């Protein structure tokens, strides 16, 4: 099955802030960015379209012609827990962050989740998808999910995931 993964467009928050599962606003350039994404999906036909329930993904899915995309909580971004909407400087000041920075694959954020936990929830979703007879699906989601999907597809390991975060509005395709 082909899975097209679409990252939401750019967000309107200060650079260097971890926003994870917070429902943040999109930039005023949304329509321009979204039009590029829509064109990259043009001509593709999907058996099902899913999206993260966060507004930035729902809005892009609707703009691209999928207002009824199925909301799927497992497609949310990494849960940064207590670090949601904190700058990386603030996070670095938390003594617990040292453990996370040393092993962010396995150590969860303070009261949040690890990359492995995100990967496992995505894997569960993919395993359910594979039980269906779909040929092609589309997921409107987040950078952490796109990189984890590439790990699932064997493109690189989890430790390299953050080195490969696709840009806002990107469309990638994997086979599962």
N, C-alpha and C positions, 0 to 999 in steps of 0.2 A: 504494500500500500504506500502511495506517495502522501507525505504530510508536508503541506506548505505552512510555514510558521512566519507570522508577520509581527514585527516589533512595533509597538505604538510610536507615535510621533513625539517630538521633543516636548519636554515639560517646562512649565513656567515657575521654576524655583531656583534659588541661588545654587550656583555650581558648588560641588563639594558637600552636598547634603545627601544623606542616605534616606531615600523616601520609600523604598520597598513596597509595602502593602498599603501605604497611605494613599488616599484618593486625591491626588494633586491635580492642579489645573494644567491645561495644555497652553503652549505659546500661541500668540496671535497669528503665527504663521501656519497654524494647523491646516487650513484648507489648501494652501500651496503644497505643503509636505504630503498631505493625505492624497492629493491628486496624483502625485508621483507614484505613491504606493498603489492606488487604484489602477493606474495604467500598467503597473508591473503584474497585476492579477488579471488583466483584461484577457478574455478568451479562455480562461480556465474554468472548468466546471467541477464543482465539488459535490460529493455525496452528502456531506455534512459540514457545517461551519460551526466552530466553537469559539468562545472568547472568555478571557478572564472577566470576572464581574466588575472589575475596577473601571471607572468611567473613561479613562484614557484609551482602553481597548474597546469598550462598548461603542464609544463615539467613532473610532476609526472603522470598526466593522460596519456600522450603519452607513457611514460615508461611502464605503466601498461597495454598498449594495446589499449588505447582510444585516438588516435591522433586527431580524429574528434569530441571530446567532445564539446558540445554546450557551448559557452562562455556566462556566465550569470553574469551581473554586480551586481545583488543583492546578489551574493555569496561572494562578497569582504569582507575583514576584516573591523573592525571598522575604521572609518575615524578619525584620530587623528588631522586633521587640521594643525594648526600652530605648533603642538607638534610632527608632523612626524619627525622621525630621531633625536629626542632630548632624552637626558638621563632623567631618572626619577628625578635626582637631578636638572637638568635644568627646568623641568616641575614644580617641587615643588617651584622653585624660582619665578614663575609667580604668582602674587597675585590672578589671576582668578582661579588658580588650587585649591584653598581651597574650593570653591563652588563645583567643580567637585569631589574632593576627598570625600566631605561630602555626595554627592548624584549622583554618576556616573551612576546610572540607568536612571535618568531623566535629568540631566544637561549635555549638550553637551560639548565636548572638545572645546578649543578655535578655532572657525571657522571650527569645525568638527561636530561630531555627538555623541549622547548619546547611551548607550546600548539599551535603549528603541527604539530609531530610527532604530538601526541595527535589533533588534528583529522584529519590524514592517515591515521592508523591506523583511526579511526572511519569515514572516508570509504571506505576500502578494504572495510571490513565492510559498509557500506550498499550499495556497488556490487555485492557478492556477493549480498546479500539481494534486490536488485532483479532478479537473474537467476532467482529462484525464482517460483513461482506463488502465493506467500502473499498473503492479503488483509489479515491483521492479525497482528502479532507483538508480543511484550512483551519488554523488556530491563530487568533489575534491575541497576542500575549506580550511578554516582557523579555528583557535581555537575559536574565538568569535562566528563564525557561528555554530560550533559543540556544544558549550555550549548552545547557544540560541535554537538550535534544540531540545536539551534535555529538556529545559524549555517548549517548545511547546508540547513535548511529556509527560509533567507532572512529570518529574523525580525530579525536584527541582525548586525553584523560581529564578527570575532574580538576586536578591540580593546575591544568592549563586553561581551564574554562574562562577565567576572568581576562585572559590575554586575547580572547577571541569574541568579545561582546560585539555583536553586529550594531551598526548605526541605527538611529531612530528611523522608523519607516521601512527598514530592510525586510526583504522577503527571501527566505531560504527554503530549500526543499530537501527533505531526507526520505529515505525508504525505511519502513519498519516491517 
